[in-house]
Amino acid sequence: DDDDDDEDSGAEIEDDEEGFEDEEEFDDDDEHDDDDLDTEDNELEELEERAEARKKTTEKQSAAALCVGVGSFADPDDLPGLAHFLEHMVFMGSLKYPDENGFDAFLKKHGGSDNASTDCERTVFQFDVQRKYFKEALDRWAQFFIHPLMIRDAIDREVEAVDSEYQLARPSDANRKEMLFGSLARPGHPMGKFFWGNAETLKHEPKRNNIDTHARLKEFWMRYYSAHYMTLVVQSKETLDTLEKWVTEIFSQIPNNGLPKPNFGHLTDPFDTPAFNKLYRVVPIRKIHALTITWALPPQQQHYRVKPLHYISWLVGHEGKGSILSYLRKKCWALALFGGNGETGFEQNSTYSVFSISITLTDEGYEHFYEVAHTVFQYLKMLQKLGPEKRIFEEIQKIEDNEFHYQEQTDPVEYVENMCENMQLYPLQDFLTGDQLLFEYKPEVIAEALNQLVPQKANLVLLSGANEGKCDLKEKWFGTQYSMEDVENSWAELWKTNFDLNPDLHLPAENKYIATDFMLKAFDCPETEYPVKIVNTPQGCLWYKKDNKFKIPKAYIRFHLISPLIQKSAANVVLFDIFVNILTHNLAEPAYEADVAQLEYKLVAGEHGLIIRVKGFNHKLPLLFQLIIDYLAEFSSTPAVFTMITEQLKKTYFNILIKPETLAKDVRLLILEYARWSMIDKYRALMDGLSLESLLSFVKEFKSQLFVEGLVQGNVTSTESVDFLKYVVDKLNFMPLEQEMPVQFQVVELPSGHHLCKVRALNKGDANSEVTVYYQSGARSLKEYTLMELLVMHMEEPC
């Protein structure tokens, strides 16, 4: 999948009330947002921020975004990271509003937020705020681009902010991989630059070389922050005439220097060098085995009406019958595969487009990584032989059209950010649709991209802890240890020949989950403001609400299968995690078509039960729900799959433990929540060894006695919604629980006084620390809770 879809479906480990399992991705002001090809990295990041982002209501917010058509490619050679540094510095007060953090303080006071990011050829600024303060916020924000102060004093302070961003980015495998990849570009190509910048490149080195960073920042701003490279989007409930008047009034003072925009389009083939087409072994931070196969193609942006890479990645990333991943899963060699182009500046710019395939390997898959690569090459060769297929193109096109036509309201700040970038990339008539829709089928354009994906042009990167000690090279900026070698001769020779195709690999069949009925249903019971309990039996209950607000043909179903068995021991919690992961693994192939047709499902190992979430177009949603329940009822596992999943879970637990923020959170909840098992307990129970027999008897016991609580919302009648609960009860045929069971942990009341708990971080190489200060208030009234929220808002900016 080349979108952020790799987060949508599958299993998650839910770790507590805040959950490590939110659906939205959340970008942080990173210079480059983590690539989409590496779920493990994204899984646990920015937990708190995502929760925060969700709390903001989208209806009252107004938002604006401005994109400058210049980014890190324009960095001068003697000041790496200058573009990123300038993006930080313009926030530091302006002639009209000289307060250093005035803009942030203003937004915090009025329920807003802001962000900025620097990419290879674009820099984007965005903010949102309550509507009544929008005009004033626009005026303050526009000063970044009209007359920022950038005083000398602020420089040293802000270098620290850029440096700590760099320090936070260092332990991320996705960033390290990106940095290493950039370093393979031919000398002198901007892909090889150090875009992040840090204290060394922006402060210490310039000092030694008598470079005046302050003067150079001003010079860079005057040369590149020019009105004719900028695109601006504002969104608010004012009339268009009012918004136009404001924008003209406020933004017309941005200077325009009339100079041509820097262009890198002539620097093609950055990776046409001997350093590419090799095998790189890399030592990752986390416990993981992964193989990434990458090709550097000519820039594909101009083919946006066809989207050839979207077509190819749709097939490569398919998980149904005949797909690469289906074959590798049966061999127990791989757990996940992501392919395509994430459309960040790093993966698509005016000098090249990347196409990469990342495969998360099992321990055994790591031993057979050449065979894994060979399977990928066989699949691509089959696609090249068959050529593009109109049926498949039209299927993708139909899915994207449905999604676009019935899309839900996006958060305004995300929407404007996306739009102002689109304005840099597409002609006027395609601003709103250019990045989403497939407009025309041109097999020759698809074939041209496809035919370049040959083994001789591929670069292989193998990440594994097993590479430790074998890697004698070190990437300059992130310190990544790696080694470079030629592809093993026997494989290199085989890949030069006309090798055989794999009979197990073939194109996907027609998709039976694509919705065609978008009719809105009539009410069959009185309208209500909130969901209402319409069924209540000893075995389960059902809440229901018919949608009367969004009027779209979608539904949202959530079931909680509650059992006291899970929390009885640390071993049970782990067996439950294994069970949910194997169930997800078993569903991966049969449910993939539904996933592709925008029916999302997620199985979550909750603390007190299995949570099943299904959402999407209501037309085919019952099919997917029934499929999940059928697989749950008939649950089974082979020894090979059991071993593969337990090995992977050891890595997952380990990766949670080595991050200071997730470790700190686990310890805090261990202190607070009565009867909670810690991640260390779970890790130990798993390391002590659990058997397939113990899993199967656990699952049998789990399914024999339950309480099922369901919620059905959306374009569904009450009669239809009762069928969902009935299906679960009939299919699983379980006994009711002997007594009612709470589904939240009780929280311990802390004795008064100060308590200090120190925990040594488990990753010695990570320079980041985490401090959690916890104030317990006990149960309060709604008003008092609201005052606490207010207090937090006031504290945030000065902190």
Stockholm file with secondary structure:
# STOCKHOLM 1.0

chainA/1-799         DDDDDDEDSGAEIEDDEEGFEDEEEFDDDDEHDDDDLDTEDNELEELEERAEARKKTTEKQSAAALCVGVGSFADPDDLPGLAHFLEHMVFMGSLKYPDENGFDAFLKKHGGSDNASTDCERTVFQFDVQRKYFKEALDRWAQFFIHPLMIRDAIDREVEAVDSEYQLARPSDANRKEMLFGSLARPGHPMGKFFWGNAETLKHEPKRNNIDTHARLKEFWMRYYSAHYMTLVVQSKETLDTLEKWVTEIFSQIPNNGLPKPNFGHLTDPFDTPAFNKLYRVVPIRKIHALTITWALPPQQQHYRVKPLHYISWLVGHEGKGSILSYLRKKCWALALFGGNGETGFEQNSTYSVFSISITLTDEGYEHFYEVAHTVFQYLKMLQKLGPEKRIFEEIQKIEDNEFHYQEQTDPVEYVENMCENMQLYPLQDFLTGDQLLFEYKPEVIAEALNQLVPQKANLVLLSGANEGKCDLKEKWFGTQYSMEDVENSWAELWKTNFDLNPDLHLPAENKYIATDFMLKAFDCPETEYPVKIVNTPQGCLWYKKDNKFKIPKAYIRFHLISPLIQKSAANVVLFDIFVNILTHNLAEPAYEADVAQLEYKLVAGEHGLIIRVKGFNHKLPLLFQLIIDYLAEFSSTPAVFTMITEQLKKTYFNILIKPETLAKDVRLLILEYARWSMIDKYRALMDGLSLESLLSFVKEFKSQLFVEGLVQGNVTSTESVDFLKYVVDKLNFMPLEQEMPVQFQVVELPSGHHLCKVRALNKGDANSEVTVYYQSGARSLKEYTLMELLVMHMEEPC
#=GR chainA/1-799 SS CCSGGGGTSEEEECCSTTCSCCSSCCCCSCSSCCCTTCHHHHHTTTHHHHHHHHHSCSSSEEEEEEEESCCGGGCCTTSTTHHHHHHHHTTSCBSSSCCTTHHHHHHHHTTCEEEEEECSSCEEEEEEEEGGGHHHHHHHHHHHHHCBCCCHHHHHHHHHHHHHHHHHHTTCHHHHHHHHHHTTSCTTCGGGSCCSCCHIIIIIHHHHTTCCHHHHHHHHHHHHCCGGGEEEEEECSSCHHHHHHHHHHHHTTSCCCCCCCCCCTTCCCTTCSTTSSSEEEECCSSSCEEEEEEEEESCCGGGTTTCHHHHHHHHHTCCSTTSHHHHHHHTTCEEEEEEECCCSTTTBCSSCEEEEEEEEECHHHHHTHHHHHHHHHHHHHHHHHHCCCHHHHHHHHHHHHHHHHTCCCCCHHHHHHHHHHHHHHSCGGGTTTTTTCCCCCCHHHHHHHHTTCCGGGCEEEEEEGGGTTSCCEECTTTCCEEEEECCCHHHHHHHHSCCCCCTTCCCCCCCTTCCCCCCCCCCSSCCCSSCEEEEECSSEEEEEEECCSSCCSEEEEEEEEECTTGGGCHHHHHHHHHHHHHHHHHHHTTTHHHHHTTCEEEEEECSSEEEEEEEEETTTHHHHHHHHHHHHHTCCCCHHHHHHHHHHHHHHHHHHHTSHHHHHHHHHHHHHBTTCCCHHHHHHHHHTCCCHHHHHHHHHHHHHBCEEEEEEEESCCHHHHHHHHHHHHHHHCCBCCSSCCCSSCCBCCCCSSCCCCCCCCSCTTCCCCCCCCCCCCCSCCHHHHHHHHHHHHHHHTTC
#=GC SS_cons         CCSGGGGTSEEEECCSTTCSCCSSCCCCSCSSCCCTTCHHHHHTTTHHHHHHHHHSCSSSEEEEEEEESCCGGGCCTTSTTHHHHHHHHTTSCBSSSCCTTHHHHHHHHTTCEEEEEECSSCEEEEEEEEGGGHHHHHHHHHHHHHCBCCCHHHHHHHHHHHHHHHHHHTTCHHHHHHHHHHTTSCTTCGGGSCCSCCHIIIIIHHHHTTCCHHHHHHHHHHHHCCGGGEEEEEECSSCHHHHHHHHHHHHTTSCCCCCCCCCCTTCCCTTCSTTSSSEEEECCSSSCEEEEEEEEESCCGGGTTTCHHHHHHHHHTCCSTTSHHHHHHHTTCEEEEEEECCCSTTTBCSSCEEEEEEEEECHHHHHTHHHHHHHHHHHHHHHHHHCCCHHHHHHHHHHHHHHHHTCCCCCHHHHHHHHHHHHHHSCGGGTTTTTTCCCCCCHHHHHHHHTTCCGGGCEEEEEEGGGTTSCCEECTTTCCEEEEECCCHHHHHHHHSCCCCCTTCCCCCCCTTCCCCCCCCCCSSCCCSSCEEEEECSSEEEEEEECCSSCCSEEEEEEEEECTTGGGCHHHHHHHHHHHHHHHHHHHTTTHHHHHTTCEEEEEECSSEEEEEEEEETTTHHHHHHHHHHHHHTCCCCHHHHHHHHHHHHHHHHHHHTSHHHHHHHHHHHHHBTTCCCHHHHHHHHHTCCCHHHHHHHHHHHHHBCEEEEEEEESCCHHHHHHHHHHHHHHHCCBCCSSCCCSSCCBCCCCSSCCCCCCCCSCTTCCCCCCCCCCCCCSCCHHHHHHHHHHHHHHHTTC
//
